[in-house]
Amino acid sequence: MDKDVPPFPASDTAFFDDNDDEDSLSTACLDTALLDDACCDSDEEHTMYLSDEDNNTAPHAVLPAVPPPSLPAIPAHTKRNIPWHAPSQEEALAALNDLKNLVRPLRTPKSKGCADGKLDTWTREHHEGMMTLLMHYTNPKSAAHGHWMLSSKAAVDGLCKGERWEKSLRGQAREYIADRDLLRTNPYGLTNCSMLELCPKLRKELKAHIDSIGKYVQARDVQDYMARQDVQARHGTLSIVLTTAQSWMDEMEFKYRSKHKELYKDGHERPDVKEHLHKMFLPGWYAHERAMNHIIAPPICHCVACFHDESTFAQYDRRQSRWVHKDASPPLLAKGEGASTMVANFVSADYGWLQSHDGADSTHVLLKVGKDREGYFQNEDVLAHAHKAMDILARDYPNEDHLLIFDNATTHRKCAPDALSAQRMPKSTSKEGVLWGVDVVVRDEEGQIVHGTDGKPLKTRVCMRDAIFSDGTLQPLYFPDGHAHAGAFKGMAVILEERGFSNVCALRAQCGKKFNCKNTLAGTAGIPPYCCRRMLYNQPDFVGVKSLLEEACASRGFSMLFLPKFHPELNPIEQCWGHAKDDYRLNPLTPHEVDVEPNVLKALDSVSLQLIRRYSVRSQRFMDAYRKGLSPELAAWAGKKYHGHRVVPENIISMFNKAHGIS
């Protein structure tokens, strides 16, 4: 070596990998010097010397220490303190664990899940490269275990990088092992970050401006706001283009879509609806809920809940949003939505759409709705549909209990024609020769309605069934044979007197023409009565009149419940209809009604069992929220926050207040 070449400092001892030999000493020293100068971040100028063997000229000119774009800058005073030898296994393992905490930190100290390290692409790529190198170096199962050079080559091969990355990764790993503060940073800065991420005040101000516009906000509103002089002066920004405004809208979690339907709250606060929800439906559901779990021990029998509902599919109902060429002309369409087809079915989280084991028999019922077509889904159709479902359940699933749940519709709650009702009862005994009773439609032997010559259904009058005393004995509503008024209706006054009420004759029959009593609980628990009709309305046997559907289920040993009104979120079949209609709308427009039924059946088959179970879990989440006293708004918020769970936390109200800044 030439005498003019200054020697390396004594403190800068060079170390080599296992595969390096002594002949590479000069090359390694030269690389070290080159890398020292190239990676220097100082503003001073450094002289680079070459030996006479490499160049016969004098020491070369002074070169500025500017790092290349692909290599991050490192302070010069730190490079010379890093020994260039393979680290020990203990050092490599400690550095690997620290890198893991940087790239994938734990959500909480006791959690096993990892959070986002929020690293930019360049930094994450280099950190993961070092992790790969250290894992090969420390993993006994790796072929490169304990070999520094082979580990770097294996890491680079896995990352699909070139040879330049081998040396870079080894250098970065040595630096990090020697000093945890020597992590290289992105030399390109934060050009991949949005202005909203760099300026939280601008993001908050822009969000408030969007909220002040209303629900019909556009990306152009963001563009116009950023073009204002006061905004630019306040934040030091410039105007933006429309695509940037659209990107910012997406970054602030706004989505451009059609009208978003969610939970309807109309009627939720009605007293009768809340009473049915909390006193009838929820207690009835949770009485069977434990048996719905598949992990139960005998003698508890597994219970399956089957939900029933109807929905209508229109012939011309198709999706409205689509890509259209600018030169395309709108097609000629028929007015209206076309013929309607009603579908009724049962669904459960255990079976999906209810059907037999072999699939030959199902509960799909399709009805061409219309006065001049197949009519409408009446109570008789609901009863026949329920019997068909009970036939399948009793035949194919005999070893399970079943809970049938129906919508709280008028056609479902219809009672028998002769069922107890004080709605039209007279106060006094009916006159001689006049039969007070209930008018019912006349039917033939096949159950079909008989019509008169004028085309209207024929009706006949029948007596109302007996009432029931509090001790369980029957109370006839008509005088028996041998009585002075044999066969005549007793009237409300006599019926109440037989139940132990006094001074009933002094009461009026009804409070006003619209039956607007001052107190709906009159005549119960010591509350003074106001009219005879209200007193009968509050009698247990009049209140507990069962519908035809309840009687049919009870006669065959099936339990059943009615959903509360205005609560479609408690019925998972509602979301099944929504998914099926989304699939139905994708079909090409057809002018023939015969194509509607196959399209409807195909759409129903698109609802998989996995989706049905997800919808069932969502409904159970709402049930648990209502049981814990949550309002509809709070229940909807909890349902979104804890989607995938059947229950919500006990402290959900305090969590809601904290999330919305309510003290």
C-alpha positions as CSV (number, residue, x, y, z in Angstrom):
1,M,0.0,0.0,0.0
2,D,1.3,3.5,-0.8
3,K,2.8,5.4,2.0
4,D,0.7,8.4,1.1
5,V,-2.5,6.5,1.9
6,P,-3.5,7.2,5.5
7,P,-4.1,4.0,7.4
8,F,-7.6,3.2,8.9
9,P,-8.0,4.2,12.5
10,A,-7.0,1.6,15.1
11,S,-10.5,1.7,16.6
12,D,-12.1,0.7,13.3
13,T,-11.5,-3.0,13.4
14,A,-12.8,-4.9,10.3
15,F,-14.6,-8.2,10.8
16,F,-15.6,-10.6,8.1
17,D,-18.3,-13.2,7.5
18,D,-17.6,-16.9,7.4
19,N,-17.3,-17.0,3.6
20,D,-14.8,-14.1,3.4
21,D,-11.1,-14.8,3.0
22,E,-8.0,-12.9,3.7
23,D,-7.6,-11.9,0.1
24,S,-10.7,-9.8,0.3
25,L,-9.2,-7.6,3.0
26,S,-8.4,-4.7,0.7
27,T,-11.7,-5.0,-1.0
28,A,-13.6,-5.1,2.3
29,C,-11.7,-2.1,3.6
30,L,-12.3,-0.2,0.4
31,D,-16.1,-1.0,0.5
32,T,-16.1,0.2,4.1
33,A,-14.5,3.5,3.2
34,L,-16.8,4.0,0.3
35,L,-19.9,3.2,2.3
36,D,-18.6,5.5,5.1
37,D,-18.3,8.4,2.7
38,A,-21.4,7.6,0.7
39,C,-23.7,7.3,3.7
40,C,-22.3,10.3,5.5
41,D,-25.0,12.9,6.3
42,S,-22.6,15.7,7.2
43,D,-22.4,18.9,5.1
44,E,-18.5,18.6,5.2
45,E,-16.5,17.4,2.3
46,H,-14.5,14.2,2.6
47,T,-11.5,13.1,0.7
48,M,-11.6,9.7,-0.9
49,Y,-8.2,8.0,-1.4
50,L,-7.4,5.1,-3.6
51,S,-4.3,3.0,-3.5
52,D,-1.7,3.2,-6.2
53,E,-2.5,-0.4,-7.1
54,D,-6.0,0.7,-8.2
55,N,-5.0,4.0,-9.6
56,N,-1.6,5.4,-10.5
57,T,-2.6,9.0,-10.0
58,A,-2.4,11.2,-6.9
59,P,-5.2,11.3,-4.4
60,H,-8.4,12.1,-6.1
61,A,-10.6,15.2,-5.9
62,V,-12.9,16.0,-3.1
63,L,-16.4,14.5,-3.4
64,P,-19.5,15.7,-1.7
65,A,-21.1,13.2,0.7
66,V,-24.5,13.0,-1.0
67,P,-26.4,9.7,-0.3
68,P,-27.8,7.9,-3.4
69,P,-31.6,7.8,-3.6
70,S,-31.8,4.1,-2.9
71,L,-29.7,4.3,0.3
72,P,-31.0,6.2,3.4
73,A,-28.7,8.6,5.0
74,I,-27.0,7.6,8.2
75,P,-24.9,9.9,10.5
76,A,-21.2,9.5,9.8
77,H,-20.2,9.4,13.5
78,T,-22.3,6.2,14.0
79,K,-21.0,4.1,11.1
80,R,-17.5,3.8,12.5
81,N,-18.8,2.4,15.9
82,I,-20.5,-0.6,14.3
83,P,-18.4,-3.8,14.1
84,W,-18.7,-5.7,10.8
85,H,-19.0,-9.2,12.1
86,A,-21.9,-11.7,12.3
87,P,-24.0,-11.1,15.4
88,S,-24.5,-13.7,18.1
89,Q,-27.8,-15.6,18.3
90,E,-28.8,-13.8,21.4
91,E,-28.3,-10.4,19.8
92,A,-30.2,-11.4,16.7
93,L,-33.2,-12.8,18.6
94,A,-33.4,-9.6,20.7
95,A,-33.3,-7.5,17.6
96,L,-35.9,-9.7,15.9
97,N,-38.4,-9.4,18.8
98,D,-38.0,-5.6,18.8
99,L,-38.6,-5.4,15.1
100,K,-41.8,-7.5,15.4
101,N,-43.1,-5.0,18.0
102,L,-42.4,-2.2,15.5
103,V,-44.0,-3.8,12.5
104,R,-46.9,-5.6,14.2
105,P,-47.4,-4.2,17.7
106,L,-49.9,-5.9,20.1
107,R,-53.3,-4.2,20.5
108,T,-53.0,-4.4,24.3
109,P,-50.3,-5.8,26.6
110,K,-52.4,-8.9,27.3
111,S,-53.8,-9.3,23.8
112,K,-52.7,-11.8,21.2
113,G,-53.9,-9.8,18.3
114,C,-51.7,-7.3,16.4
115,A,-52.4,-3.8,15.4
116,D,-51.2,-1.8,12.4
117,G,-47.7,-0.4,12.9
118,K,-48.6,2.5,10.6
119,L,-45.4,2.4,8.6
120,D,-45.1,3.7,5.1
121,T,-44.4,1.2,2.3
122,W,-40.7,1.9,2.1
123,T,-40.1,1.5,5.8
124,R,-42.2,-1.5,6.2
125,E,-40.5,-3.3,3.3
126,H,-37.0,-2.7,4.8
127,H,-38.1,-3.7,8.3
128,E,-39.7,-6.9,7.0
129,G,-36.5,-7.6,5.1
130,M,-34.4,-7.4,8.2
131,M,-37.0,-9.6,10.0
132,T,-36.7,-12.2,7.3
133,L,-32.9,-12.2,7.5
134,L,-32.9,-12.5,11.3
135,M,-35.5,-15.3,11.3
136,H,-33.4,-17.3,8.8
137,Y,-30.3,-16.6,11.0
138,T,-31.9,-17.6,14.3
139,N,-34.3,-20.4,13.2
140,P,-32.7,-23.8,13.7
141,K,-35.0,-25.3,11.0
142,S,-33.7,-22.9,8.4
143,A,-30.9,-24.1,6.1
144,A,-29.2,-20.8,6.7
145,H,-29.2,-21.0,10.5
146,G,-26.1,-19.5,12.0
147,H,-24.7,-18.3,8.6
148,W,-25.0,-14.6,8.2
149,M,-24.3,-14.5,4.4
150,L,-26.6,-17.4,3.6
151,S,-29.4,-15.8,5.7
152,S,-29.2,-12.6,3.8
153,K,-29.3,-14.4,0.5
154,A,-32.3,-16.5,1.6
155,A,-34.1,-13.3,2.7
156,V,-33.3,-11.5,-0.6
157,D,-34.5,-14.5,-2.6
158,G,-37.8,-14.6,-0.6
159,L,-38.3,-10.9,-1.2
160,C,-37.5,-11.2,-4.9
161,K,-34.8,-8.6,-4.7
162,G,-31.3,-8.3,-6.3
163,E,-27.8,-8.7,-4.9
164,R,-27.6,-5.1,-3.8
165,W,-30.2,-5.8,-1.2
166,E,-28.1,-8.5,0.4
167,K,-25.4,-6.1,1.5
168,S,-27.9,-3.4,2.4
169,L,-29.9,-5.7,4.6
170,R,-26.8,-7.0,6.4
171,G,-25.7,-3.4,7.0
172,Q,-29.1,-2.3,8.3
173,A,-29.4,-5.4,10.6
174,R,-25.9,-4.7,12.1
175,E,-26.8,-1.1,12.7
176,Y,-30.1,-2.0,14.4
177,I,-28.4,-4.7,16.5
178,A,-25.7,-2.2,17.7
179,D,-28.0,0.7,18.4
180,R,-31.9,0.6,18.3
181,D,-31.9,4.3,17.3
182,L,-30.2,3.6,14.0
183,L,-33.3,2.6,12.0
184,R,-33.1,4.0,8.5
185,T,-35.9,6.2,7.5
186,N,-37.7,6.8,4.2
187,P,-35.3,9.0,2.1
188,Y,-38.3,10.1,-0.1
189,G,-40.1,11.7,2.8
190,L,-43.9,11.4,3.3
191,T,-45.0,12.1,-0.2
192,N,-47.4,9.1,0.0
193,C,-49.4,10.7,2.8
194,S,-52.5,12.7,2.3
195,M,-52.8,16.3,3.4
196,L,-55.6,15.2,5.8
197,E,-53.3,12.9,7.5
198,L,-50.6,15.5,7.9
199,C,-53.0,18.2,9.0
200,P,-55.6,16.9,11.5
201,K,-57.0,20.4,12.0
202,L,-57.8,20.7,8.3
203,R,-59.5,17.3,8.4
204,K,-61.6,18.3,11.4
205,E,-62.6,21.6,9.8
206,L,-63.4,19.9,6.5
207,K,-65.6,17.3,8.3
208,A,-67.5,20.0,10.1
209,H,-68.1,21.8,6.8
210,I,-69.4,18.7,5.1
211,D,-71.8,18.1,8.1
212,S,-73.1,21.6,7.7
213,I,-74.1,21.1,4.1
214,G,-76.6,18.4,4.8
215,K,-77.1,14.9,3.4
216,Y,-76.7,15.9,-0.3
217,V,-73.0,16.7,-0.1
218,Q,-70.8,16.4,-3.2
219,A,-67.0,16.1,-3.7
220,R,-67.3,19.4,-5.6
221,D,-68.2,21.1,-2.3
222,V,-64.9,20.0,-0.9
223,Q,-63.1,21.3,-3.9
224,D,-64.9,24.7,-3.6
225,Y,-64.1,24.9,0.1
226,M,-60.4,24.3,-0.5
227,A,-60.4,27.1,-3.2
228,R,-61.4,29.7,-0.6
229,Q,-58.7,32.2,0.2
230,D,-59.3,32.2,3.9
231,V,-58.9,28.4,4.0
232,Q,-55.7,28.5,2.0
233,A,-54.2,31.3,4.2
234,R,-55.2,29.4,7.4
235,H,-53.7,26.1,6.4
236,G,-51.1,27.1,3.8
237,T,-52.7,24.9,1.1
238,L,-53.5,25.3,-2.5
239,S,-56.6,24.4,-4.6
240,I,-57.3,20.8,-5.3
241,V,-58.8,19.0,-8.3
242,L,-62.0,17.0,-8.3
243,T,-60.3,13.6,-8.1
244,T,-58.4,14.7,-5.0
245,A,-61.7,15.9,-3.4
246,Q,-63.2,12.5,-4.2
247,S,-60.2,10.7,-2.6
248,W,-60.5,12.9,0.5
249,M,-64.2,12.0,0.8
250,D,-63.3,8.4,0.7
251,E,-60.5,9.0,3.3
252,M,-63.1,10.6,5.6
253,E,-65.2,7.4,5.3
254,F,-67.9,8.8,3.0
255,K,-69.3,6.4,0.4
256,Y,-71.2,7.4,-2.7
257,R,-74.2,5.1,-3.0
258,S,-78.0,5.1,-3.4
259,K,-80.4,5.6,-0.5
260,H,-79.3,3.5,2.4
261,K,-82.1,1.8,4.2
262,E,-81.6,1.0,7.9
263,L,-83.7,0.3,11.0
264,Y,-87.1,2.0,11.1
265,K,-88.0,3.4,14.5
266,D,-91.7,4.3,13.7
267,G,-93.9,2.7,16.3
268,H,-91.1,1.4,18.6
269,E,-92.2,3.7,21.4
270,R,-95.9,2.8,21.3
271,P,-97.0,1.5,24.7
272,D,-98.8,-1.6,23.3
273,V,-95.7,-2.4,21.1
274,K,-93.3,-2.1,24.1
275,E,-95.6,-4.2,26.3
276,H,-95.7,-7.0,23.7
277,L,-91.9,-6.9,23.2
278,H,-91.0,-7.0,26.9
279,K,-93.8,-9.0,28.4
280,M,-94.5,-11.5,25.7
281,F,-92.0,-11.9,22.9
282,L,-88.6,-11.6,24.8
283,P,-89.7,-13.8,27.8
284,G,-91.0,-16.4,25.3
285,W,-87.8,-16.3,23.3
286,Y,-85.4,-16.6,26.2
287,A,-87.5,-19.4,27.7
288,H,-86.4,-21.5,24.6
289,E,-83.0,-19.8,24.0
290,R,-80.9,-22.1,26.2
291,A,-82.2,-25.2,24.3
292,M,-81.2,-23.6,21.0
293,N,-77.6,-24.1,21.9
294,H,-76.1,-27.2,20.2
295,I,-73.9,-27.9,23.3
296,I,-76.5,-29.0,25.7
297,A,-76.9,-32.1,27.9
298,P,-79.9,-34.4,28.2
299,P,-82.7,-34.3,29.2
300,I,-82.9,-30.9,27.5
301,C,-84.0,-31.4,23.9
302,H,-82.5,-29.2,21.2
303,C,-84.9,-26.5,20.0
304,V,-85.0,-25.0,16.5
305,A,-86.6,-21.5,15.9
306,C,-88.3,-21.2,12.5
307,F,-89.2,-17.7,11.3
308,H,-92.1,-17.1,8.9
309,D,-92.8,-14.2,6.6
310,E,-94.1,-13.2,3.2
311,S,-92.5,-10.9,0.6
312,T,-93.5,-9.7,-2.9
313,F,-91.4,-9.8,-6.1
314,A,-92.3,-7.4,-8.9
315,Q,-91.9,-8.5,-12.5
316,Y,-90.1,-5.3,-13.7
317,D,-88.1,-4.7,-10.5
318,R,-84.5,-4.4,-11.6
319,R,-81.4,-2.5,-10.3
320,Q,-81.3,1.1,-11.4
321,S,-77.5,1.9,-11.2
322,R,-75.4,0.6,-14.0
323,W,-72.7,1.7,-16.5
324,V,-74.3,3.2,-19.6
325,H,-72.5,4.4,-22.8
326,K,-73.0,8.1,-23.5
327,D,-74.6,7.4,-26.8
328,A,-77.0,4.8,-25.5
329,S,-80.7,5.7,-25.6
330,P,-83.1,4.7,-22.8
331,P,-85.1,1.6,-23.6
332,L,-88.9,1.6,-23.8
333,L,-90.3,0.2,-20.6
334,A,-93.8,-0.9,-19.5
335,K,-95.5,1.4,-17.0
336,G,-95.5,0.2,-13.4
337,E,-93.7,-2.7,-11.9
338,G,-95.6,-5.4,-13.7
339,A,-97.3,-8.5,-12.2
340,S,-96.4,-9.3,-8.5
341,T,-95.6,-12.7,-7.1
342,M,-95.8,-13.2,-3.3
343,V,-93.5,-15.7,-1.6
344,A,-94.1,-17.2,1.8
345,N,-91.5,-19.4,3.5
346,F,-90.0,-20.5,6.8
347,V,-86.3,-20.1,7.6
348,S,-84.0,-21.2,10.5
349,A,-80.4,-21.0,11.4
350,D,-80.2,-24.8,11.6
351,Y,-81.9,-25.9,8.4
352,G,-81.9,-22.7,6.2
353,W,-85.0,-22.7,4.0
354,L,-87.3,-25.3,5.6
355,Q,-87.6,-28.5,3.5
356,S,-87.5,-32.2,3.8
357,H,-84.3,-34.2,4.1
358,D,-84.5,-35.3,0.5
359,G,-85.4,-31.8,-0.8
360,A,-88.6,-33.1,-2.4
361,D,-90.9,-31.2,-0.2
362,S,-90.4,-27.6,0.8
363,T,-92.3,-24.8,2.4
364,H,-92.0,-22.4,-0.6
365,V,-95.4,-21.0,-1.4
366,L,-95.8,-18.7,-4.4
367,L,-98.9,-16.8,-5.1
368,K,-99.8,-14.6,-8.1
369,V,-101.1,-11.6,-6.2
370,G,-104.1,-9.7,-7.6
371,K,-107.8,-9.5,-7.4
372,D,-108.2,-10.9,-10.9
373,R,-105.5,-13.5,-10.4
374,E,-105.0,-15.9,-7.4
375,G,-106.1,-13.4,-4.8
376,Y,-104.2,-12.5,-1.6
377,F,-102.5,-14.4,1.2
378,Q,-105.4,-14.8,3.8
379,N,-105.6,-16.3,7.2
380,E,-106.6,-19.7,5.7
381,D,-103.5,-19.7,3.5
382,V,-101.3,-18.9,6.6
383,L,-102.9,-21.8,8.5
384,A,-102.4,-24.2,5.6
385,H,-98.8,-23.0,5.3
386,A,-98.2,-23.6,9.0
387,H,-99.7,-27.1,8.8
388,K,-97.4,-27.9,5.9
389,A,-94.3,-26.7,7.9
390,M,-95.4,-28.7,10.9
391,D,-95.9,-31.8,8.7
392,I,-92.3,-31.6,7.5
393,L,-90.9,-30.9,11.0
394,A,-92.8,-33.8,12.6
395,R,-91.9,-36.2,9.8
396,D,-88.2,-35.3,9.2
397,Y,-87.1,-33.7,12.5
398,P,-88.9,-35.6,15.2
399,N,-86.1,-35.5,17.8
400,E,-86.1,-31.8,18.2
401,D,-88.4,-29.2,19.7
402,H,-89.6,-26.4,17.4
403,L,-90.5,-22.8,17.9
404,L,-92.5,-21.2,15.1
405,I,-92.3,-17.4,15.0
406,F,-94.8,-15.3,12.9
407,D,-95.1,-11.7,12.0
408,N,-97.7,-9.7,14.0
409,A,-99.9,-9.1,11.0
410,T,-103.7,-8.9,11.1
411,T,-104.1,-12.0,8.9
412,H,-101.9,-13.9,11.3
413,R,-103.7,-12.8,14.5
414,K,-107.1,-13.5,13.2
415,C,-109.3,-15.4,15.8
416,A,-112.1,-17.9,15.3
417,P,-115.4,-16.4,14.2
418,D,-117.1,-17.3,17.5
419,A,-114.2,-16.2,19.7
420,L,-114.8,-14.0,22.7
421,S,-115.0,-10.3,21.9
422,A,-116.7,-7.5,23.7
423,Q,-116.4,-5.2,20.7
424,R,-120.1,-5.3,19.6
425,M,-121.8,-6.8,22.6
426,P,-125.0,-5.0,23.8
427,K,-125.3,-4.0,27.4
428,S,-128.8,-5.4,27.9
429,T,-130.4,-8.7,27.2
430,S,-131.3,-9.2,23.5
431,K,-135.0,-8.9,22.6
432,E,-137.1,-12.0,22.2
433,G,-136.8,-13.6,18.8
434,V,-133.5,-11.7,18.0
435,L,-130.4,-13.8,18.0
436,W,-127.3,-11.8,18.8
437,G,-124.2,-13.5,17.5
438,V,-121.4,-13.4,15.0
439,D,-121.8,-13.4,11.2
440,V,-119.6,-15.9,9.4
441,V,-119.1,-16.8,5.8
442,V,-120.8,-19.9,4.5
443,R,-118.5,-22.6,3.1
444,D,-119.2,-25.8,1.2
445,E,-117.9,-29.2,1.9
446,E,-114.6,-28.5,0.2
447,G,-114.1,-25.3,2.3
448,Q,-114.8,-23.0,-0.6
449,I,-116.9,-19.8,0.0
450,V,-120.5,-19.9,-1.2
451,H,-121.7,-16.9,-3.1
452,G,-125.2,-15.6,-3.6
453,T,-127.0,-14.6,-6.7
454,D,-125.6,-11.0,-6.3
455,G,-122.0,-12.4,-6.3
456,K,-121.4,-11.6,-2.6
457,P,-120.4,-14.3,-0.1
458,L,-123.3,-15.8,1.9
459,K,-123.2,-15.3,5.6
460,T,-124.9,-17.0,8.6
461,R,-125.1,-16.0,12.2
462,V,-123.7,-18.2,14.9
463,C,-123.5,-18.0,18.7
464,M,-120.4,-16.8,20.5
465,R,-118.5,-19.4,22.4
466,D,-118.7,-19.6,26.2
467,A,-116.6,-17.4,28.5
468,I,-114.4,-18.8,31.3
469,F,-114.7,-17.8,35.0
470,S,-111.5,-17.2,37.0
471,D,-111.8,-20.7,38.5
472,G,-111.8,-22.3,35.1
473,T,-115.5,-23.2,34.8
474,L,-117.4,-22.2,31.7
475,Q,-119.8,-19.2,31.7
476,P,-122.5,-19.5,29.0
477,L,-123.3,-16.2,27.3
478,Y,-126.8,-17.3,26.4
479,F,-129.6,-18.1,28.8
480,P,-130.2,-21.9,29.1
481,D,-133.3,-23.8,28.2
482,G,-136.1,-23.4,30.7
483,H,-135.2,-19.8,31.4
484,A,-137.7,-17.0,30.7
485,H,-135.3,-15.7,28.0
486,A,-134.0,-19.1,26.8
487,G,-131.5,-18.8,23.9
488,A,-131.2,-15.0,24.3
489,F,-127.9,-13.3,24.7
490,K,-127.4,-12.2,28.3
491,G,-125.8,-8.8,27.7
492,M,-122.7,-7.3,29.2
493,A,-124.4,-6.2,32.4
494,V,-125.6,-9.7,33.3
495,I,-122.2,-11.2,32.4
496,L,-120.4,-8.8,34.7
497,E,-122.9,-9.4,37.5
498,E,-122.3,-13.1,37.3
499,R,-118.6,-12.4,37.7
500,G,-119.3,-10.6,41.0
501,F,-119.4,-6.9,39.9
502,S,-122.1,-4.7,41.5
503,N,-123.9,-1.6,40.3
504,V,-123.1,-2.5,36.7
505,C,-126.5,-1.3,35.5
506,A,-125.6,2.2,36.4
507,L,-122.6,2.2,34.1
508,R,-122.8,3.2,30.4
509,A,-122.2,0.6,27.7
510,Q,-119.2,2.5,26.2
511,C,-117.3,5.7,26.7
512,G,-118.2,7.8,23.7
513,K,-118.6,6.7,20.1
514,K,-114.9,6.3,19.6
515,F,-114.5,4.2,22.8
516,N,-112.1,6.7,24.4
517,C,-112.1,5.7,28.0
518,K,-110.3,7.9,30.6
519,N,-108.4,4.9,31.9
520,T,-107.8,1.8,29.9
521,L,-107.2,-0.2,33.2
522,A,-110.6,0.7,34.5
523,G,-112.3,-2.2,36.5
524,T,-109.0,-3.8,37.5
525,A,-106.9,-3.6,40.7
526,G,-109.4,-1.4,42.5
527,I,-109.6,1.2,39.7
528,P,-113.2,2.4,39.4
529,P,-114.9,1.4,36.2
530,Y,-116.2,3.8,33.5
531,C,-118.1,1.5,31.1
532,C,-119.1,-2.1,30.7
533,R,-117.2,-2.7,27.6
534,R,-113.9,-1.6,29.1
535,M,-114.5,-3.9,32.1
536,L,-115.0,-6.9,29.8
537,Y,-112.0,-6.0,27.7
538,N,-109.8,-6.3,30.8
539,Q,-111.1,-9.7,31.9
540,P,-108.5,-12.4,31.7
541,D,-110.5,-14.7,29.4
542,F,-111.3,-11.8,27.0
543,V,-107.6,-10.7,27.0
544,G,-106.2,-14.2,26.5
545,V,-108.2,-15.1,23.4
546,K,-105.9,-17.2,21.2
547,S,-105.8,-16.8,17.4
548,L,-106.5,-19.6,15.0
549,L,-102.8,-19.9,14.4
550,E,-102.0,-20.3,18.1
551,E,-104.7,-22.9,18.4
552,A,-103.5,-24.8,15.4
553,C,-99.9,-24.9,16.7
554,A,-100.9,-25.8,20.3
555,S,-103.1,-28.6,19.0
556,R,-100.1,-30.3,17.3
557,G,-97.7,-29.7,20.2
558,F,-95.7,-26.8,18.6
559,S,-94.7,-23.6,20.5
560,M,-95.2,-20.3,18.7
561,L,-94.6,-16.6,19.2
562,F,-95.7,-13.4,17.5
563,L,-93.1,-10.8,16.8
564,P,-93.8,-7.3,18.1
565,K,-95.1,-4.8,15.6
566,F,-92.7,-2.5,13.8
567,H,-89.7,-4.7,14.6
568,P,-88.5,-6.3,11.4
569,E,-84.9,-6.4,12.7
570,L,-85.9,-9.2,15.0
571,N,-86.8,-11.4,12.0
572,P,-83.8,-12.8,10.1
573,I,-85.9,-13.7,7.1
574,E,-86.3,-10.0,6.3
575,Q,-82.6,-9.8,5.4
576,C,-83.0,-13.1,3.5
577,W,-85.6,-11.3,1.4
578,G,-83.3,-8.4,0.8
579,H,-80.4,-10.6,-0.4
580,A,-82.8,-12.6,-2.6
581,K,-84.1,-9.4,-4.2
582,D,-80.6,-8.1,-4.9
583,D,-79.9,-11.3,-6.8
584,Y,-83.4,-11.2,-8.5
585,R,-82.7,-7.6,-9.8
586,L,-79.6,-8.8,-11.7
587,N,-81.7,-10.9,-14.1
588,P,-82.4,-9.4,-17.5
589,L,-85.7,-7.7,-18.0
590,T,-88.3,-10.1,-19.1
591,P,-91.7,-9.3,-20.7
592,H,-93.2,-12.7,-19.9
593,E,-94.7,-13.5,-16.5
594,V,-93.9,-17.1,-16.8
595,D,-90.2,-16.3,-16.3
596,V,-90.9,-14.6,-12.9
597,E,-91.3,-17.7,-10.9
598,P,-88.1,-19.4,-12.0
599,N,-86.2,-16.2,-11.3
600,V,-87.7,-16.0,-7.8
601,L,-86.8,-19.5,-6.9
602,K,-83.3,-19.0,-8.2
603,A,-82.9,-15.9,-6.1
604,L,-84.1,-17.7,-3.0
605,D,-81.6,-20.4,-3.6
606,S,-78.8,-17.8,-3.6
607,V,-79.3,-17.2,0.1
608,S,-76.8,-19.7,1.6
609,L,-77.0,-21.2,5.1
610,Q,-74.0,-19.2,6.1
611,L,-75.8,-16.0,5.3
612,I,-78.9,-17.1,7.1
613,R,-76.9,-17.8,10.2
614,R,-75.3,-14.3,10.0
615,Y,-78.7,-12.7,9.7
616,S,-79.9,-14.8,12.7
617,V,-77.0,-13.7,14.8
618,R,-77.9,-10.0,14.0
619,S,-81.5,-10.6,15.1
620,Q,-80.4,-12.1,18.4
621,R,-78.1,-9.2,18.9
622,F,-81.0,-6.8,18.7
623,M,-83.0,-9.0,21.1
624,D,-80.3,-8.9,23.7
625,A,-80.0,-5.1,23.3
626,Y,-83.8,-4.6,23.8
627,R,-83.7,-7.0,26.8
628,K,-81.0,-4.8,28.4
629,G,-83.2,-1.7,27.9
630,L,-81.5,-0.1,24.9
631,S,-83.4,2.3,22.7
632,P,-83.7,1.6,18.9
633,E,-80.9,4.1,18.1
634,L,-78.6,2.7,20.8
635,A,-79.4,-0.9,19.7
636,A,-78.5,-0.1,16.1
637,W,-75.2,1.5,17.2
638,A,-74.4,-1.5,19.4
639,G,-75.3,-3.9,16.6
640,K,-72.8,-2.3,14.2
641,K,-70.0,-2.1,16.8
642,Y,-70.4,-5.7,17.9
643,H,-71.3,-7.3,14.6
644,G,-70.7,-11.0,14.7
645,H,-71.7,-11.3,18.4
646,R,-75.1,-12.6,19.6
647,V,-75.0,-10.3,22.7
648,V,-73.8,-6.8,23.6
649,P,-71.8,-5.9,26.7
650,E,-73.5,-5.0,29.9
651,N,-71.8,-1.6,30.0
652,I,-72.9,-0.7,26.4
653,I,-74.7,2.5,27.6
654,S,-71.6,4.0,29.2
655,M,-69.6,3.0,26.1
656,F,-72.1,4.8,23.8
657,N,-72.0,7.9,26.0
658,K,-68.2,7.9,25.9
659,A,-68.1,7.4,22.1
660,H,-70.5,10.3,21.6
661,G,-69.0,12.7,24.2
662,I,-72.0,12.4,26.5
663,S,-71.2,13.0,30.2
